[in-house]
């Protein structure tokens, strides 16, 4: 095959690969949109205020939703984030645990340090 033929073949194969990447990107976007529409958990850290059901659906956590409502109320009164954190701590809500999942790296390090 001459160099012009190789160049043409490479160009065609590159275009096919690009089209396949585009199709993959579109399929992933469609699946994520569908999951988001059905309130499914998409991965990452569990959003505060929700629990993940066995089927992957996000379900509101009553206690955390109450904490969110309290945060909004305090913020509406003009309190700083630090003051809100202190008020929630006084209410018995430990914000140091917000966003942490069991088995996270930070928790493993803390358990090692205690041992």
PyMOL commands that set and color helices and strands:
alter all, ss='L'
color gray80, all
select helices_A, chain A and resi 3-37+62-76+81-90+95-97+105-114
alter helices_A, ss='H'
color red, helices_A
select strands_A, chain A and resi 50-52+58-60
alter strands_A, ss='S'
color yellow, strands_A
deselect
rebuild
show_as cartoon
